[in-house]
Amino acid sequence: MARGVSARERSARLAVKTDFLGAGFDRNCAIALRLHEAGFNFPYLLAGSPFPADRVVRDAATAQAGGLTLADEKAIAATGPALSEFLEIARHTPGLKELVVKISDLPPLTGWITGGTTGFLFDPPGMARLDGAPWALPGTTVYRAPFRYFLKGAPVMKGAFFFAAPRPPLLTCAGILALVIESPKHPEKALELRVLAARRQAN
């Protein structure tokens, strides 16, 4: 956008499923970092289709060796609905979908027919614990979670989420404080989303 030109403000209101958003992502990141620091590294993928049997067997053995508990597994499983609900909010944010499409490296037409997995691939070794001071939350633990997003087996974007605990007033954004995405092939094409303000609803 040219200097001196003001952007036209657009807004929208929508209902959200706070039960899903309340699952958040911070516990999942804490678990991934705990396993990584104990020497157990395995990227985890959020996708809408079952994993191959050999992948299930391999990851189950790693999870058991790493001391993954039932509560840990429930926290990891809850990430899927929380992320889906957040993406539904993003989908209804005016203008956002168009920007994401411009940044993404969409697969060729043949990929839509013969392509593979679609979903987020997170990288635990790249995760980090941060202080929430840059978001005016000093003393609050914020997790940086790098990811790649695949569409029909093709990497269409990469970036990082910044997660805090999904407590009010951050419940409606699942505790997501920021999201940075960029094109894998054209890093000059990038987008950063930040929570600028949040407030509790008056009783």
MITORTOR-869223 format. One record per residue (C-alpha): residue in one letter; x, y, z. Coordinates in Angstrom, 1 decimal, padded with zeros to 4 digits, always signed. Example, Ala and Ser with C-alpha at 12.3 -4.5 7.8 and 13.67 -1.06 7.14 Angstrom:
// residues 2
r: A	px: +012.3	py: -004.5	pz: +007.8;
r: S	px: +013.7	py: -001.1	pz: +007.1;
//
This chain:
// residues 203
r: M	px: +000.0	py: +000.0	pz: +000.0;
r: A	px: +001.3	py: +003.4	pz: -000.9;
r: R	px: +002.3	py: +005.8	pz: +001.9;
r: G	px: -000.3	py: +008.3	pz: +002.9;
r: V	px: -003.1	py: +006.0	pz: +001.8;
r: S	px: -005.4	py: +004.7	pz: +004.6;
r: A	px: -006.7	py: +001.2	pz: +004.5;
r: R	px: -010.5	py: +000.8	pz: +004.5;
r: E	px: -011.5	py: -000.8	pz: +007.7;
r: R	px: -013.7	py: -003.9	pz: +007.6;
r: S	px: -015.2	py: -005.7	pz: +010.5;
r: A	px: -017.4	py: -008.8	pz: +011.2;
r: R	px: -019.1	py: -010.5	pz: +014.1;
r: L	px: -019.6	py: -014.2	pz: +014.4;
r: A	px: -020.4	py: -016.9	pz: +017.0;
r: V	px: -017.6	py: -019.2	pz: +018.1;
r: K	px: -017.3	py: -022.5	pz: +019.9;
r: T	px: -015.5	py: -021.6	pz: +023.1;
r: D	px: -015.3	py: -025.2	pz: +024.3;
r: F	px: -013.1	py: -025.9	pz: +021.3;
r: L	px: -011.1	py: -022.7	pz: +021.6;
r: G	px: -010.6	py: -023.3	pz: +025.3;
r: A	px: -008.5	py: -026.4	pz: +024.5;
r: G	px: -005.8	py: -024.1	pz: +023.2;
r: F	px: -002.3	py: -025.0	pz: +022.1;
r: D	px: -000.1	py: -024.0	pz: +025.0;
r: R	px: -000.2	py: -027.4	pz: +026.7;
r: N	px: +000.5	py: -029.2	pz: +023.4;
r: C	px: +003.6	py: -027.0	pz: +023.0;
r: A	px: +004.7	py: -027.7	pz: +026.6;
r: I	px: +004.4	py: -031.4	pz: +026.0;
r: A	px: +006.4	py: -031.2	pz: +022.7;
r: L	px: +009.2	py: -029.2	pz: +024.3;
r: R	px: +009.3	py: -031.6	pz: +027.3;
r: L	px: +009.7	py: -034.6	pz: +024.9;
r: H	px: +012.3	py: -032.7	pz: +022.8;
r: E	px: +014.3	py: -031.8	pz: +025.9;
r: A	px: +014.3	py: -035.4	pz: +026.9;
r: G	px: +015.7	py: -036.5	pz: +023.5;
r: F	px: +012.5	py: -037.6	pz: +021.9;
r: N	px: +012.0	py: -035.8	pz: +018.6;
r: F	px: +009.2	py: -036.5	pz: +016.2;
r: P	px: +007.3	py: -033.9	pz: +014.1;
r: Y	px: +003.6	py: -034.1	pz: +014.5;
r: L	px: +001.0	py: -033.6	pz: +011.8;
r: L	px: -002.6	py: -032.4	pz: +012.2;
r: A	px: -004.6	py: -033.7	pz: +009.3;
r: G	px: -008.1	py: -034.9	pz: +008.5;
r: S	px: -007.2	py: -038.4	pz: +007.4;
r: P	px: -005.9	py: -041.5	pz: +009.3;
r: F	px: -002.2	py: -042.0	pz: +009.6;
r: P	px: -000.5	py: -045.0	pz: +008.0;
r: A	px: -000.3	py: -048.1	pz: +010.3;
r: D	px: +003.5	py: -048.0	pz: +010.3;
r: R	px: +003.5	py: -044.4	pz: +011.4;
r: V	px: +001.1	py: -045.2	pz: +014.3;
r: V	px: +003.3	py: -048.1	pz: +015.5;
r: R	px: +006.5	py: -046.0	pz: +015.3;
r: D	px: +005.1	py: -043.0	pz: +017.1;
r: A	px: +003.3	py: -045.1	pz: +019.7;
r: A	px: +006.7	py: -046.6	pz: +020.7;
r: T	px: +008.3	py: -043.2	pz: +020.9;
r: A	px: +005.4	py: -041.7	pz: +022.9;
r: Q	px: +005.6	py: -044.6	pz: +025.4;
r: A	px: +009.4	py: -044.3	pz: +025.8;
r: G	px: +009.0	py: -040.5	pz: +026.3;
r: G	px: +006.5	py: -041.0	pz: +029.1;
r: L	px: +003.5	py: -039.5	pz: +027.3;
r: T	px: +000.5	py: -039.7	pz: +029.7;
r: L	px: -003.3	py: -040.1	pz: +028.9;
r: A	px: -003.7	py: -036.4	pz: +029.9;
r: D	px: -001.0	py: -035.5	pz: +027.4;
r: E	px: -002.7	py: -037.4	pz: +024.7;
r: K	px: -006.0	py: -035.7	pz: +025.4;
r: A	px: -004.3	py: -032.3	pz: +025.2;
r: I	px: -002.7	py: -033.2	pz: +021.9;
r: A	px: -006.0	py: -034.5	pz: +020.5;
r: A	px: -007.8	py: -031.3	pz: +021.6;
r: T	px: -005.5	py: -029.3	pz: +019.4;
r: G	px: -007.3	py: -030.4	pz: +016.2;
r: P	px: -010.7	py: -028.9	pz: +017.1;
r: A	px: -009.1	py: -025.8	pz: +018.6;
r: L	px: -007.2	py: -025.1	pz: +015.4;
r: S	px: -010.2	py: -025.9	pz: +013.2;
r: E	px: -012.3	py: -023.4	pz: +015.2;
r: F	px: -009.6	py: -020.7	pz: +015.0;
r: L	px: -009.3	py: -021.2	pz: +011.2;
r: E	px: -013.0	py: -020.9	pz: +010.9;
r: I	px: -012.7	py: -017.4	pz: +012.6;
r: A	px: -009.9	py: -016.5	pz: +010.2;
r: R	px: -012.0	py: -017.7	pz: +007.2;
r: H	px: -014.7	py: -015.2	pz: +008.2;
r: T	px: -012.3	py: -012.3	pz: +008.8;
r: P	px: -012.9	py: -009.8	pz: +005.9;
r: G	px: -010.0	py: -009.7	pz: +003.4;
r: L	px: -007.8	py: -012.3	pz: +005.2;
r: K	px: -008.6	py: -015.2	pz: +003.0;
r: E	px: -007.6	py: -013.2	pz: -000.1;
r: L	px: -004.3	py: -012.2	pz: +001.4;
r: V	px: -003.4	py: -015.8	pz: +002.4;
r: V	px: -004.2	py: -017.0	pz: -001.1;
r: K	px: -001.8	py: -014.4	pz: -002.5;
r: I	px: +001.0	py: -015.6	pz: -000.2;
r: S	px: +000.5	py: -019.4	pz: -000.6;
r: D	px: +002.3	py: -021.5	pz: -003.2;
r: L	px: -000.7	py: -023.4	pz: -004.4;
r: P	px: -000.1	py: -026.8	pz: -006.0;
r: P	px: -000.5	py: -027.4	pz: -009.8;
r: L	px: -003.9	py: -028.6	pz: -011.1;
r: T	px: -002.6	py: -032.2	pz: -011.3;
r: G	px: -001.8	py: -032.0	pz: -007.6;
r: W	px: -005.4	py: -031.5	pz: -006.7;
r: I	px: -006.2	py: -034.8	pz: -008.4;
r: T	px: -003.2	py: -037.0	pz: -007.4;
r: G	px: -001.9	py: -035.1	pz: -004.3;
r: G	px: -001.2	py: -036.4	pz: -000.9;
r: T	px: -001.8	py: -035.2	pz: +002.7;
r: T	px: -003.3	py: -031.9	pz: +003.6;
r: G	px: -002.5	py: -030.4	pz: +007.1;
r: F	px: -000.2	py: -028.6	pz: +009.5;
r: L	px: +003.2	py: -030.2	pz: +010.2;
r: F	px: +004.7	py: -028.7	pz: +013.4;
r: D	px: +008.4	py: -029.0	pz: +014.3;
r: P	px: +009.0	py: -029.5	pz: +018.0;
r: P	px: +012.8	py: -028.9	pz: +017.8;
r: G	px: +012.1	py: -025.4	pz: +016.5;
r: M	px: +009.6	py: -024.5	pz: +019.4;
r: A	px: +010.7	py: -022.1	pz: +022.1;
r: R	px: +009.4	py: -020.7	pz: +025.4;
r: L	px: +009.2	py: -016.9	pz: +025.3;
r: D	px: +008.2	py: -014.2	pz: +027.7;
r: G	px: +004.9	py: -012.4	pz: +026.9;
r: A	px: +006.4	py: -008.9	pz: +027.4;
r: P	px: +006.2	py: -008.0	pz: +023.6;
r: W	px: +002.4	py: -008.7	pz: +023.8;
r: A	px: +002.1	py: -006.6	pz: +027.1;
r: L	px: +001.9	py: -009.9	pz: +029.1;
r: P	px: +005.2	py: -009.8	pz: +031.1;
r: G	px: +005.7	py: -013.0	pz: +033.1;
r: T	px: +003.3	py: -015.0	pz: +030.9;
r: T	px: +004.7	py: -018.0	pz: +029.0;
r: V	px: +004.3	py: -017.7	pz: +025.3;
r: Y	px: +005.2	py: -020.6	pz: +022.9;
r: R	px: +006.6	py: -020.1	pz: +019.5;
r: A	px: +005.6	py: -023.1	pz: +017.3;
r: P	px: +007.0	py: -023.2	pz: +013.7;
r: F	px: +005.0	py: -025.1	pz: +011.1;
r: R	px: +004.6	py: -025.9	pz: +007.4;
r: Y	px: +001.2	py: -026.3	pz: +005.8;
r: F	px: +000.7	py: -028.9	pz: +003.1;
r: L	px: -002.1	py: -028.9	pz: +000.6;
r: K	px: -002.4	py: -032.1	pz: -001.4;
r: G	px: +001.1	py: -033.0	pz: -000.5;
r: A	px: +002.6	py: -029.7	pz: -001.6;
r: P	px: +004.1	py: -027.2	pz: +000.9;
r: V	px: +002.0	py: -024.0	pz: +000.3;
r: M	px: +003.1	py: -021.9	pz: +003.3;
r: K	px: +005.3	py: -021.9	pz: +006.4;
r: G	px: +005.4	py: -019.8	pz: +009.5;
r: A	px: +005.0	py: -019.7	pz: +013.2;
r: F	px: +002.2	py: -019.5	pz: +015.7;
r: F	px: +002.7	py: -017.7	pz: +019.1;
r: F	px: +000.5	py: -019.3	pz: +021.8;
r: A	px: -000.4	py: -018.3	pz: +025.3;
r: A	px: -003.0	py: -020.0	pz: +027.6;
r: P	px: -006.5	py: -019.6	pz: +026.2;
r: R	px: -007.9	py: -017.8	pz: +029.3;
r: P	px: -010.3	py: -014.8	pz: +029.0;
r: P	px: -009.9	py: -012.4	pz: +027.3;
r: L	px: -007.8	py: -014.6	pz: +025.0;
r: L	px: -010.3	py: -017.4	pz: +024.9;
r: T	px: -012.0	py: -016.3	pz: +021.6;
r: C	px: -008.6	py: -016.5	pz: +019.8;
r: A	px: -007.6	py: -019.8	pz: +021.4;
r: G	px: -004.7	py: -018.0	pz: +023.1;
r: I	px: -003.1	py: -017.3	pz: +019.7;
r: L	px: -001.3	py: -013.9	pz: +020.1;
r: A	px: +000.3	py: -013.8	pz: +016.7;
r: L	px: +000.7	py: -015.8	pz: +013.4;
r: V	px: +003.4	py: -015.2	pz: +010.9;
r: I	px: +003.2	py: -016.9	pz: +007.5;
r: E	px: +005.3	py: -016.7	pz: +004.3;
r: S	px: +005.6	py: -018.3	pz: +000.9;
r: P	px: +008.1	py: -021.2	pz: +000.9;
r: K	px: +009.3	py: -020.2	pz: -002.6;
r: H	px: +009.0	py: -016.4	pz: -002.3;
r: P	px: +009.9	py: -015.3	pz: +001.2;
r: E	px: +009.3	py: -011.7	pz: +000.3;
r: K	px: +005.6	py: -012.6	pz: +000.3;
r: A	px: +004.7	py: -012.6	pz: +004.0;
r: L	px: +001.9	py: -011.8	pz: +006.4;
r: E	px: +001.9	py: -011.1	pz: +010.2;
r: L	px: -001.3	py: -011.2	pz: +012.3;
r: R	px: -001.3	py: -009.9	pz: +015.9;
r: V	px: -003.9	py: -009.5	pz: +018.6;
r: L	px: -004.0	py: -005.8	pz: +019.1;
r: A	px: -006.4	py: -005.7	pz: +022.0;
r: A	px: -008.7	py: -008.0	pz: +024.0;
r: R	px: -011.2	py: -007.4	pz: +026.7;
r: R	px: -013.5	py: -009.3	pz: +028.9;
r: Q	px: -017.2	py: -009.0	pz: +028.2;
r: A	px: -019.1	py: -007.0	pz: +030.8;
r: N	px: -021.5	py: -008.9	pz: +032.9;
//
